[in-house]
Amino acid sequence: QVEQFIESIFPSQGPEALQRGTEAAKPVEDPQVIKEREEAKWDMSKESNESPSFFQTLTHQPVYMLIAVMGTLFLLSCIMIGIAYFLGARFDVAAKQLKEGNFKPPSGNTAKSIADKYDRGEL
């Protein structure tokens, strides 16, 4: 009796039990009905009042996904730049150097002179 109770809660997982389950679960349908249903599924000439197909709903999804990804990247970038600025990053110096056309890091002596020029003393 305990085995029957356990079998009712957790059915057997063996290949024979699975085979029996799939045969019992399939309703017997007329082959002609199945054939007509398959043909109707691929017939694009008929207008139907059914819900839109997968490809019709797919048109705006990539746009929304792109907006979500770009918005997330923008938000995270703003947070990281804000934290860096709060912790003392000198973006004004970087902007000034870029305006002057210095895209490469300066040499050793030039770097020392720039560091001395903007020395704030607390470091």
MMTF fields as JSON, N, C-alpha, C and O atoms, coordinates in Angstrom:
{
  "mmtfVersion": "1.0.0",
  "mmtfProducer": "UNKNOWN",
  "numBonds": 491,
  "numAtoms": 492,
  "numGroups": 123,
  "numChains": 1,
  "numModels": 1,
  "chainsPerModel": [1],
  "groupsPerChain": [123],
  "chainIdList": ["A"],
  "bondAtomList": [4, 2, 8, 6, 12, 10, 16, 14, 20, 18, 24, 22, 28, 26, 32, 30, 36, 34, 40, 38, 44, 42, 48, 46, 52, 50, 56, 54, 60, 58, 64, 62, 68, 66, 72, 70, 76, 74, 80, 78, 84, 82, 88, 86, 92, 90, 96, 94, 100, 98, 104, 102, 108, 106, 112, 110, 116, 114, 120, 118, 124, 122, 128, 126, 132, 130, 136, 134, 140, 138, 144, 142, 148, 146, 152, 150, 156, 154, 160, 158, 164, 162, 168, 166, 172, 170, 176, 174, 180, 178, 184, 182, 188, 186, 192, 190, 196, 194, 200, 198, 204, 202, 208, 206, 212, 210, 216, 214, 220, 218, 224, 222, 228, 226, 232, 230, 236, 234, 240, 238, 244, 242, 248, 246, 252, 250, 256, 254, 260, 258, 264, 262, 268, 266, 272, 270, 276, 274, 280, 278, 284, 282, 288, 286, 292, 290, 296, 294, 300, 298, 304, 302, 308, 306, 312, 310, 316, 314, 320, 318, 324, 322, 328, 326, 332, 330, 336, 334, 340, 338, 344, 342, 348, 346, 352, 350, 356, 354, 360, 358, 364, 362, 368, 366, 372, 370, 376, 374, 380, 378, 384, 382, 388, 386, 392, 390, 396, 394, 400, 398, 404, 402, 408, 406, 412, 410, 416, 414, 420, 418, 424, 422, 428, 426, 432, 430, 436, 434, 440, 438, 444, 442, 448, 446, 452, 450, 456, 454, 460, 458, 464, 462, 468, 466, 472, 470, 476, 474, 480, 478, 484, 482, 488, 486],
  "bondOrderList": [1, 1, 1, 1, 1, 1, 1, 1, 1, 1, 1, 1, 1, 1, 1, 1, 1, 1, 1, 1, 1, 1, 1, 1, 1, 1, 1, 1, 1, 1, 1, 1, 1, 1, 1, 1, 1, 1, 1, 1, 1, 1, 1, 1, 1, 1, 1, 1, 1, 1, 1, 1, 1, 1, 1, 1, 1, 1, 1, 1, 1, 1, 1, 1, 1, 1, 1, 1, 1, 1, 1, 1, 1, 1, 1, 1, 1, 1, 1, 1, 1, 1, 1, 1, 1, 1, 1, 1, 1, 1, 1, 1, 1, 1, 1, 1, 1, 1, 1, 1, 1, 1, 1, 1, 1, 1, 1, 1, 1, 1, 1, 1, 1, 1, 1, 1, 1, 1, 1, 1, 1, 1],
  "groupList": [{"groupName": "GLN", "atomNameList": ["N", "CA", "C", "O"], "elementList": ["N", "C", "C", "O"], "formalChargeList": [0, 0, 0, 0], "bondAtomList": [1, 0, 2, 1, 3, 2], "bondOrderList": [1, 1, 2], "singleLetterCode": "Q", "chemCompType": "L-PEPTIDE LINKING"}, {"groupName": "VAL", "atomNameList": ["N", "CA", "C", "O"], "elementList": ["N", "C", "C", "O"], "formalChargeList": [0, 0, 0, 0], "bondAtomList": [1, 0, 2, 1, 3, 2], "bondOrderList": [1, 1, 2], "singleLetterCode": "V", "chemCompType": "L-PEPTIDE LINKING"}, {"groupName": "GLU", "atomNameList": ["N", "CA", "C", "O"], "elementList": ["N", "C", "C", "O"], "formalChargeList": [0, 0, 0, 0], "bondAtomList": [1, 0, 2, 1, 3, 2], "bondOrderList": [1, 1, 2], "singleLetterCode": "E", "chemCompType": "L-PEPTIDE LINKING"}, {"groupName": "PHE", "atomNameList": ["N", "CA", "C", "O"], "elementList": ["N", "C", "C", "O"], "formalChargeList": [0, 0, 0, 0], "bondAtomList": [1, 0, 2, 1, 3, 2], "bondOrderList": [1, 1, 2], "singleLetterCode": "F", "chemCompType": "L-PEPTIDE LINKING"}, {"groupName": "ILE", "atomNameList": ["N", "CA", "C", "O"], "elementList": ["N", "C", "C", "O"], "formalChargeList": [0, 0, 0, 0], "bondAtomList": [1, 0, 2, 1, 3, 2], "bondOrderList": [1, 1, 2], "singleLetterCode": "I", "chemCompType": "L-PEPTIDE LINKING"}, {"groupName": "SER", "atomNameList": ["N", "CA", "C", "O"], "elementList": ["N", "C", "C", "O"], "formalChargeList": [0, 0, 0, 0], "bondAtomList": [1, 0, 2, 1, 3, 2], "bondOrderList": [1, 1, 2], "singleLetterCode": "S", "chemCompType": "L-PEPTIDE LINKING"}, {"groupName": "PRO", "atomNameList": ["N", "CA", "C", "O"], "elementList": ["N", "C", "C", "O"], "formalChargeList": [0, 0, 0, 0], "bondAtomList": [1, 0, 2, 1, 3, 2], "bondOrderList": [1, 1, 2], "singleLetterCode": "P", "chemCompType": "L-PEPTIDE LINKING"}, {"groupName": "GLY", "atomNameList": ["N", "CA", "C", "O"], "elementList": ["N", "C", "C", "O"], "formalChargeList": [0, 0, 0, 0], "bondAtomList": [1, 0, 2, 1, 3, 2], "bondOrderList": [1, 1, 2], "singleLetterCode": "G", "chemCompType": "PEPTIDE LINKING"}, {"groupName": "ALA", "atomNameList": ["N", "CA", "C", "O"], "elementList": ["N", "C", "C", "O"], "formalChargeList": [0, 0, 0, 0], "bondAtomList": [1, 0, 2, 1, 3, 2], "bondOrderList": [1, 1, 2], "singleLetterCode": "A", "chemCompType": "L-PEPTIDE LINKING"}, {"groupName": "LEU", "atomNameList": ["N", "CA", "C", "O"], "elementList": ["N", "C", "C", "O"], "formalChargeList": [0, 0, 0, 0], "bondAtomList": [1, 0, 2, 1, 3, 2], "bondOrderList": [1, 1, 2], "singleLetterCode": "L", "chemCompType": "L-PEPTIDE LINKING"}, {"groupName": "ARG", "atomNameList": ["N", "CA", "C", "O"], "elementList": ["N", "C", "C", "O"], "formalChargeList": [0, 0, 0, 0], "bondAtomList": [1, 0, 2, 1, 3, 2], "bondOrderList": [1, 1, 2], "singleLetterCode": "R", "chemCompType": "L-PEPTIDE LINKING"}, {"groupName": "THR", "atomNameList": ["N", "CA", "C", "O"], "elementList": ["N", "C", "C", "O"], "formalChargeList": [0, 0, 0, 0], "bondAtomList": [1, 0, 2, 1, 3, 2], "bondOrderList": [1, 1, 2], "singleLetterCode": "T", "chemCompType": "L-PEPTIDE LINKING"}, {"groupName": "LYS", "atomNameList": ["N", "CA", "C", "O"], "elementList": ["N", "C", "C", "O"], "formalChargeList": [0, 0, 0, 0], "bondAtomList": [1, 0, 2, 1, 3, 2], "bondOrderList": [1, 1, 2], "singleLetterCode": "K", "chemCompType": "L-PEPTIDE LINKING"}, {"groupName": "ASP", "atomNameList": ["N", "CA", "C", "O"], "elementList": ["N", "C", "C", "O"], "formalChargeList": [0, 0, 0, 0], "bondAtomList": [1, 0, 2, 1, 3, 2], "bondOrderList": [1, 1, 2], "singleLetterCode": "D", "chemCompType": "L-PEPTIDE LINKING"}, {"groupName": "TRP", "atomNameList": ["N", "CA", "C", "O"], "elementList": ["N", "C", "C", "O"], "formalChargeList": [0, 0, 0, 0], "bondAtomList": [1, 0, 2, 1, 3, 2], "bondOrderList": [1, 1, 2], "singleLetterCode": "W", "chemCompType": "L-PEPTIDE LINKING"}, {"groupName": "MET", "atomNameList": ["N", "CA", "C", "O"], "elementList": ["N", "C", "C", "O"], "formalChargeList": [0, 0, 0, 0], "bondAtomList": [1, 0, 2, 1, 3, 2], "bondOrderList": [1, 1, 2], "singleLetterCode": "M", "chemCompType": "L-PEPTIDE LINKING"}, {"groupName": "ASN", "atomNameList": ["N", "CA", "C", "O"], "elementList": ["N", "C", "C", "O"], "formalChargeList": [0, 0, 0, 0], "bondAtomList": [1, 0, 2, 1, 3, 2], "bondOrderList": [1, 1, 2], "singleLetterCode": "N", "chemCompType": "L-PEPTIDE LINKING"}, {"groupName": "HIS", "atomNameList": ["N", "CA", "C", "O"], "elementList": ["N", "C", "C", "O"], "formalChargeList": [0, 0, 0, 0], "bondAtomList": [1, 0, 2, 1, 3, 2], "bondOrderList": [1, 1, 2], "singleLetterCode": "H", "chemCompType": "L-PEPTIDE LINKING"}, {"groupName": "TYR", "atomNameList": ["N", "CA", "C", "O"], "elementList": ["N", "C", "C", "O"], "formalChargeList": [0, 0, 0, 0], "bondAtomList": [1, 0, 2, 1, 3, 2], "bondOrderList": [1, 1, 2], "singleLetterCode": "Y", "chemCompType": "L-PEPTIDE LINKING"}, {"groupName": "CYS", "atomNameList": ["N", "CA", "C", "O"], "elementList": ["N", "C", "C", "O"], "formalChargeList": [0, 0, 0, 0], "bondAtomList": [1, 0, 2, 1, 3, 2], "bondOrderList": [1, 1, 2], "singleLetterCode": "C", "chemCompType": "L-PEPTIDE LINKING"}],
  "groupTypeList": [0, 1, 2, 0, 3, 4, 2, 5, 4, 3, 6, 5, 0, 7, 6, 2, 8, 9, 0, 10, 7, 11, 2, 8, 8, 12, 6, 1, 2, 13, 6, 0, 1, 4, 12, 2, 10, 2, 2, 8, 12, 14, 13, 15, 5, 12, 2, 5, 16, 2, 5, 6, 5, 3, 3, 0, 11, 9, 11, 17, 0, 6, 1, 18, 15, 9, 4, 8, 1, 15, 7, 11, 9, 3, 9, 9, 5, 19, 4, 15, 4, 7, 4, 8, 18, 3, 9, 7, 8, 10, 3, 13, 1, 8, 8, 12, 0, 9, 12, 2, 7, 16, 3, 12, 6, 6, 5, 7, 16, 11, 8, 12, 5, 4, 8, 13, 12, 18, 13, 10, 7, 2, 9],
  "groupIdList": [1, 2, 3, 4, 5, 6, 7, 8, 9, 10, 11, 12, 13, 14, 15, 16, 17, 18, 19, 20, 21, 22, 23, 24, 25, 26, 27, 28, 29, 30, 31, 32, 33, 34, 35, 36, 37, 38, 39, 40, 41, 42, 43, 44, 45, 46, 47, 48, 49, 50, 51, 52, 53, 54, 55, 56, 57, 58, 59, 60, 61, 62, 63, 64, 65, 66, 67, 68, 69, 70, 71, 72, 73, 74, 75, 76, 77, 78, 79, 80, 81, 82, 83, 84, 85, 86, 87, 88, 89, 90, 91, 92, 93, 94, 95, 96, 97, 98, 99, 100, 101, 102, 103, 104, 105, 106, 107, 108, 109, 110, 111, 112, 113, 114, 115, 116, 117, 118, 119, 120, 121, 122, 123],
  "secStructList": [7, 2, 2, 2, 2, 2, 2, 2, 2, 1, 7, 7, 7, 1, 2, 2, 2, 2, 2, 2, 2, 2, 2, 2, 2, 1, 7, 7, 7, 7, 2, 2, 2, 2, 2, 2, 2, 2, 2, 2, 2, 2, 7, 7, 1, 1, 7, 7, 7, 1, 7, 7, 7, 2, 2, 2, 2, 6, 1, 1, 2, 2, 2, 2, 2, 2, 2, 2, 2, 2, 2, 2, 2, 2, 2, 2, 2, 2, 2, 2, 2, 2, 2, 2, 2, 2, 6, 6, 7, 7, 2, 2, 2, 2, 2, 2, 2, 2, 2, 6, 6, 7, 7, 1, 7, 7, 7, 2, 2, 2, 2, 2, 2, 2, 2, 2, 2, 6, 7, 7, 1, 7, 7],
  "xCoordList": [0.828, 0.0, 0.876, 0.546, 1.983, 2.897, 3.517, 3.677, 3.87, 4.447, 3.462, 3.86, 2.208, 1.199, 1.046, 0.898, 1.085, 0.982, 2.172, 2.0, 3.373, 4.574, 4.536, 4.923, 4.075, 3.974, 2.955, 3.114, 1.901, 0.916, 1.475, 1.1, 2.376, 2.984, 4.153, 4.251, 5.032, 6.223, 6.142, 6.577, 5.596, 5.482, 6.857, 7.851, 6.898, 8.151, 8.756, 8.039, 10.073, 10.772, 11.414, 12.188, 11.13, 11.748, 11.256, 10.241, 11.963, 11.567, 10.194, 9.445, 9.864, 8.557, 7.433, 6.425, 7.61, 6.582, 6.425, 5.307, 7.53, 7.453, 6.77, 6.003, 7.04, 6.412, 4.906, 4.127, 4.492, 3.067, 2.409, 1.281, 3.115, 2.554, 2.328, 1.315, 3.25, 3.082, 2.001, 1.297, 1.846, 0.786, -0.581, -1.534, -0.676, -1.959, -2.325, -3.506, -1.328, -1.591, -2.027, -2.672, -1.685, -2.023, -3.472, -3.863, -4.272, -5.63, -5.592, -4.751, -6.499, -6.558, -7.305, -8.456, -6.627, -7.242, -7.285, -6.521, -8.197, -8.333, -7.125, -6.794, -6.458, -5.288, -5.62, -4.771, -6.835, -7.236, -7.274, -6.872, -7.753, -7.813, -6.403, -6.146, -5.505, -4.115, -3.466, -2.754, -3.723, -3.146, -3.681, -2.917, -4.987, -5.574, -5.028, -4.79, -4.835, -4.306, -2.866, -2.51, -2.053, -0.682, -0.665, 0.132, -1.53, -1.584, -2.066, -1.562, -3.034, -3.554, -2.511, -2.485, -1.662, -0.627, 0.349, 0.828, 0.645, 1.623, 0.987, 1.699, -0.33, -1.02, -1.039, -1.739, -0.27, -0.157, -1.202, -1.335, -1.95, -2.891, -4.167, -4.829, -4.511, -5.732, -5.476, -4.462, -6.424, -6.339, -7.032, -8.104, -6.421, -7.02, -7.173, -6.462, -8.091, -8.319, -7.559, -7.843, -6.606, -5.831, -4.819, -4.655, -4.164, -3.138, -1.989, -1.797, -1.219, -0.141, 0.915, 1.142, 1.55, 2.558, 3.836, 3.958, 4.757, 6.03, 6.767, 7.298, 6.809, 7.565, 6.892, 7.567, 5.579, 4.895, 5.16, 5.247, 5.287, 5.568, 7.037, 7.399, 7.886, 9.333, 9.805, 10.949, 8.995, 9.458, 10.018, 11.034, 9.402, 9.857, 10.741, 11.347, 10.827, 11.594, 13.08, 13.642, 13.757, 15.178, 15.397, 16.405, 14.468, 14.592, 14.51, 15.311, 13.535, 13.4, 14.613, 15.055, 15.143, 16.324, 17.52, 18.292, 17.682, 18.777, 18.64, 19.628, 17.431, 17.209, 17.522, 18.129, 17.119, 17.384, 18.876, 19.374, 19.595, 21.045, 21.774, 22.624, 21.458, 22.129, 21.805, 22.681, 20.559, 20.195, 20.94, 21.38, 21.079, 21.816, 23.283, 23.862, 23.891, 25.301, 25.496, 26.463, 24.592, 24.692, 24.57, 25.339, 23.609, 23.411, 24.63, 25.08, 25.155, 26.335, 27.557, 28.352, 27.71, 28.834, 28.724, 29.714, 27.533, 27.346, 27.644, 28.256, 27.218, 27.492, 28.992, 29.511, 29.699, 31.15, 31.905, 32.818, 31.534, 32.204, 31.899, 32.78, 30.673, 30.315, 31.099, 31.558, 31.254, 32.041, 33.504, 34.136, 34.045, 35.435, 35.615, 36.606, 34.673, 34.75, 34.638, 35.355, 33.743, 33.559, 34.824, 35.13, 35.551, 36.77, 38.009, 39.115, 37.848, 38.961, 39.55, 40.637, 38.885, 39.413, 39.346, 38.353, 40.39, 40.479, 40.111, 40.992, 38.842, 38.393, 38.662, 38.766, 38.777, 39.089, 40.495, 40.719, 41.436, 42.799, 42.803, 43.462, 42.075, 42.011, 41.373, 41.848, 40.305, 39.648, 40.572, 40.605, 41.325, 42.235, 43.336, 43.694, 43.869, 44.919, 44.395, 45.101, 43.173, 42.596, 42.329, 42.496, 41.914, 41.697, 42.996, 43.0, 44.108, 45.412, 45.96, 46.976, 45.31, 45.743, 46.709, 47.365, 46.818, 47.719, 46.959, 46.338, 47.029, 46.324, 47.218, 46.717, 48.519, 49.456, 49.92, 49.939, 50.297, 50.811, 52.122, 52.915, 52.355, 53.58, 54.8, 54.683, 55.979, 57.222, 57.47, 56.689, 58.538, 58.813, 58.922, 58.278, 59.719, 59.903, 58.635, 58.3, 57.938, 56.707, 55.643, 54.885, 55.59, 54.617, 54.875, 53.935, 56.127, 56.483, 56.056, 55.528, 56.282, 55.919, 54.396, 53.907, 53.655, 52.195, 51.705, 50.805, 52.293, 51.886, 52.191, 51.396, 53.335, 53.67, 52.741, 52.403, 52.331, 51.468, 50.086, 49.506, 49.564, 48.243, 48.308, 47.34, 49.404, 49.554, 48.632, 48.658, 47.829, 46.893, 47.397, 46.774, 48.471, 49.085, 48.593, 49.355, 47.329, 46.838, 47.266, 47.133, 47.767, 48.206, 49.669, 50.283],
  "yCoordList": [-1.196, 0.0, 1.265, 2.253, 1.226, 2.364, 2.552, 3.682, 1.445, 1.541, 2.15, 2.937, 1.807, 2.374, 3.877, 4.656, 4.269, 5.686, 6.457, 7.518, 5.922, 6.577, 6.608, 7.608, 5.53, 5.481, 6.494, 7.027, 6.763, 7.757, 9.176, 10.037, 9.421, 10.745, 10.895, 11.894, 9.909, 9.93, 8.756, 7.657, 8.956, 7.844, 7.332, 8.055, 6.099, 5.478, 6.245, 6.795, 6.274, 7.016, 6.094, 6.569, 4.834, 3.876, 4.064, 4.724, 3.493, 3.651, 3.05, 3.593, 1.939, 1.331, 2.241, 2.415, 2.818, 3.693, 4.944, 5.414, 5.484, 6.672, 6.351, 7.164, 5.175, 4.756, 4.625, 5.082, 4.008, 3.864, 5.233, 5.452, 6.143, 7.465, 8.273, 8.962, 8.205, 8.984, 8.4, 9.149, 7.076, 6.481, 6.806, 7.048, 6.812, 7.083, 8.566, 8.913, 9.43, 10.861, 11.377, 12.422, 10.662, 11.127, 10.789, 9.622, 11.807, 11.485, 11.024, 11.461, 10.151, 9.638, 10.653, 10.987, 11.15, 12.131, 11.574, 10.686, 12.124, 11.73, 12.256, 13.435, 11.42, 11.89, 13.034, 13.885, 13.059, 14.133, 15.471, 16.493, 15.477, 16.691, 17.199, 18.402, 16.287, 16.667, 17.284, 18.284, 16.672, 17.172, 18.581, 19.457, 18.796, 20.102, 21.166, 22.307, 20.781, 21.73, 22.141, 23.315, 21.185, 21.502, 22.403, 23.339, 22.133, 22.96, 24.369, 25.342, 24.484, 25.797, 26.616, 27.844, 25.929, 26.645, 27.339, 28.433, 26.719, 27.277, 28.108, 28.671, 28.194, 28.966, 30.435, 30.805, 31.278, 32.69, 33.538, 34.723, 32.967, 33.762, 34.064, 35.07, 33.199, 33.413, 34.377, 34.301, 35.288, 36.177, 35.489, 34.903, 35.567, 34.912, 35.921, 36.924, 35.646, 36.491, 35.976, 36.367, 35.11, 34.546, 35.576, 36.644, 35.241, 36.129, 36.244, 35.337, 37.329, 37.513, 36.428, 35.89, 36.124, 35.077, 35.572, 36.745, 34.673, 34.989, 36.092, 37.009, 36.023, 36.996, 38.37, 39.388, 38.403, 39.69, 40.388, 41.615, 39.622, 40.224, 40.552, 41.31, 40.007, 40.184, 41.539, 41.909, 42.281, 43.496, 44.54, 45.159, 44.759, 45.807, 45.293, 46.094, 44.015, 43.479, 43.816, 44.17, 43.73, 44.107, 45.583, 45.937, 46.434, 47.857, 48.076, 48.816, 47.427, 47.561, 46.984, 47.534, 45.885, 45.28, 46.226, 46.379, 46.852, 47.792, 48.994, 49.446, 49.513, 50.648, 50.257, 51.037, 49.065, 48.611, 48.45, 48.851, 47.871, 47.66, 48.995, 49.217, 49.886, 51.185, 52.012, 52.688, 51.964, 52.673, 52.149, 52.924, 50.84, 50.238, 50.629, 50.976, 50.576, 50.966, 52.446, 52.798, 53.304, 54.724, 54.963, 55.735, 54.304, 54.468, 53.996, 54.683, 52.843, 52.333, 53.218, 53.433, 53.73, 54.626, 55.903, 56.363, 56.471, 57.684, 57.418, 58.25, 56.273, 55.941, 55.799, 56.311, 55.112, 54.918, 56.238, 56.49, 57.078, 58.376, 59.248, 59.955, 59.205, 59.964, 59.518, 60.348, 58.213, 57.705, 58.118, 58.499, 58.046, 58.451, 59.935, 60.317, 60.775, 62.201, 62.469, 63.309, 61.756, 61.908, 61.515, 62.094, 60.536, 60.074, 60.861, 60.531, 61.889, 62.79, 62.738, 63.274, 62.118, 62.11, 63.524, 64.228, 63.93, 65.295, 65.284, 65.236, 65.327, 65.326, 66.656, 66.717, 67.723, 69.021, 69.002, 69.579, 68.346, 68.246, 67.395, 67.735, 66.3, 65.426, 66.154, 66.038, 66.902, 67.644, 68.719, 68.934, 69.4, 70.439, 69.844, 70.421, 68.698, 68.052, 67.58, 67.657, 67.1, 66.669, 67.86, 67.752, 69.005, 70.205, 70.701, 71.251, 70.512, 70.932, 69.955, 70.238, 68.82, 67.86, 66.821, 66.148, 66.668, 65.675, 64.362, 64.115, 63.532, 62.261, 61.139, 60.085, 61.348, 60.337, 60.737, 61.923, 59.758, 60.114, 60.888, 60.609, 61.846, 62.64, 61.821, 60.785, 62.327, 61.663, 61.884, 62.574, 61.311, 61.341, 62.735, 63.021, 63.622, 64.976, 65.806, 66.573, 65.664, 66.409, 65.965, 66.787, 64.674, 64.154, 64.724, 65.057, 64.834, 65.385, 66.853, 67.287, 67.613, 69.03, 69.212, 70.116, 68.36, 68.443, 68.073, 68.717, 67.045, 66.629, 67.725, 67.958, 68.401, 69.497, 70.687, 71.373, 70.941, 72.067, 71.917, 72.905, 70.703, 70.459, 69.796, 69.159, 69.927, 69.309, 70.009, 71.232, 69.215, 69.781, 69.648, 70.192, 68.963, 68.905, 67.815, 67.337, 67.392, 66.406, 64.984, 64.079, 64.796, 63.467, 63.388, 62.349],
  "zCoordList": [0.0, 0.0, 0.0, -0.656, 0.734, 0.751, -0.626, -1.086, -1.293, -2.639, -3.626, -4.484, -3.522, -4.419, -4.181, -5.122, -2.901, -2.587, -3.157, -3.758, -2.967, -3.495, -5.018, -5.623, -5.646, -7.104, -7.621, -8.719, -6.83, -7.27, -7.197, -7.994, -6.237, -6.118, -7.083, -7.796, -7.105, -7.961, -8.925, -8.582, -10.123, -11.069, -11.49, -11.42, -11.919, -12.346, -13.512, -14.346, -13.56, -14.592, -15.624, -16.455, -15.602, -16.53, -17.948, -18.17, -18.914, -20.32, -20.624, -21.436, -19.98, -20.235, -19.744, -20.428, -18.564, -18.014, -18.863, -19.077, -19.345, -20.203, -21.517, -22.032, -22.069, -23.315, -23.108, -23.944, -22.01, -21.72, -21.528, -21.97, -20.871, -20.608, -21.865, -21.98, -22.811, -24.041, -24.924, -25.602, -24.939, -25.75, -25.171, -25.912, -23.858, -23.224, -23.318, -23.348, -23.364, -23.374, -24.736, -24.82, -25.808, -27.153, -27.487, -27.451, -27.812, -28.26, -29.713, -30.498, -30.046, -31.408, -32.254, -31.972, -33.316, -34.204, -35.614, -35.992, -36.36, -37.755, -38.529, -38.402, -39.327, -40.086, -41.041, -41.306, -41.555, -42.462, -41.722, -42.278, -40.474, -39.668, -39.368, -39.417, -39.062, -38.785, -40.021, -39.928, -41.187, -42.443, -42.761, -43.166, -42.577, -42.841, -41.888, -42.285, -40.643, -39.672, -40.035, -39.926, -40.459, -40.875, -42.104, -42.172, -43.07, -44.272, -43.944, -44.504, -43.045, -42.677, -41.928, -42.017, -41.198, -40.459, -41.41, -41.111, -42.542, -43.475, -44.582, -45.414, -44.606, -45.639, -45.227, -44.285, -45.931, -45.581, -46.306, -46.0, -47.259, -48.03, -47.247, -47.5, -46.302, -45.537, -44.396, -43.703, -44.222, -43.066, -41.895, -42.048, -40.761, -39.599, -38.474, -38.417, -37.601, -36.437, -35.22, -34.088, -35.461, -34.364, -33.865, -34.454, -32.795, -32.254, -33.248, -34.058, -33.212, -34.18, -34.036, -32.953, -35.159, -35.145, -34.468, -34.116, -34.3, -33.635, -34.382, -33.755, -35.697, -36.478, -36.492, -36.641, -36.338, -36.27, -34.944, -34.895, -33.877, -32.575, -32.413, -31.513, -33.254, -33.126, -33.634, -33.37, -34.333, -35.011, -34.052, -34.368, -32.902, -32.0, -30.87, -30.158, -30.693, -29.579, -29.645, -28.609, -30.795, -30.814, -30.48, -29.869, -30.875, -30.578, -29.072, -28.499, -28.436, -26.988, -26.26, -25.252, -26.767, -26.149, -26.288, -25.342, -27.432, -27.637, -26.713, -26.135, -26.571, -25.668, -24.233, -23.499, -23.825, -22.458, -22.211, -21.159, -23.164, -22.995, -22.97, -22.107, -23.901, -23.944, -22.698, -22.158, -22.242, -21.027, -19.81, -18.96, -19.729, -18.615, -18.654, -17.625, -19.841, -19.967, -19.616, -18.94, -20.067, -19.755, -18.256, -17.681, -17.626, -16.184, -15.389, -14.472, -15.737, -15.027, -15.263, -14.348, -16.479, -16.759, -15.931, -15.363, -15.861, -15.046, -13.576, -12.905, -13.078, -11.676, -11.447, -10.455, -12.346, -12.167, -12.265, -11.478, -13.22, -13.356, -12.139, -11.651, -11.65, -10.453, -9.229, -8.444, -9.066, -7.937, -8.078, -7.093, -9.285, -9.501, -9.193, -8.57, -9.62, -9.342, -7.841, -7.297, -7.185, -5.742, -4.98, -3.938, -5.498, -4.831, -5.251, -4.823, -6.076, -6.345, -7.733, -7.947, -8.683, -10.052, -10.616, -10.428, -11.297, -11.839, -13.316, -14.175, -13.612, -14.992, -15.67, -16.895, -14.889, -15.493, -16.096, -17.16, -15.428, -15.963, -17.226, -18.208, -17.199, -18.376, -19.555, -20.685, -19.301, -20.377, -20.943, -22.154, -20.066, -20.528, -21.402, -22.429, -21.0, -21.78, -23.136, -24.141, -23.159, -24.437, -25.348, -26.563, -24.778, -25.588, -26.188, -27.289, -25.472, -25.984, -27.016, -27.65, -27.192, -28.196, -27.675, -28.47, -26.389, -25.812, -25.631, -24.597, -26.667, -26.61, -26.089, -25.698, -26.08, -25.589, -24.192, -23.864, -23.364, -22.052, -22.182, -23.081, -21.306, -21.398, -20.969, -20.316, -21.362, -20.975, -19.481, -18.825, -18.939, -17.501, -16.921, -15.912, -17.524, -16.985, -17.117, -16.214, -18.214, -18.421, -17.426, -16.912, -17.157, -16.2, -14.811, -14.09, -14.438, -13.115, -13.031, -12.007, -14.099, -14.066, -14.001, -13.323, -14.702, -14.648, -13.253, -12.715, -12.676, -11.331, -10.315, -9.405, -10.456, -9.53, -9.735, -8.771, -10.948, -11.253, -10.603, -10.151, -10.555, -9.986, -8.615, -8.199, -7.92, -6.613, -5.607, -5.467, -4.92, -3.964, -2.533, -1.621, -2.31, -1.001, -0.092, 0.749, -0.225, 0.721, 0.386, 1.21, -0.797, -1.177, -0.921, -1.166]
}
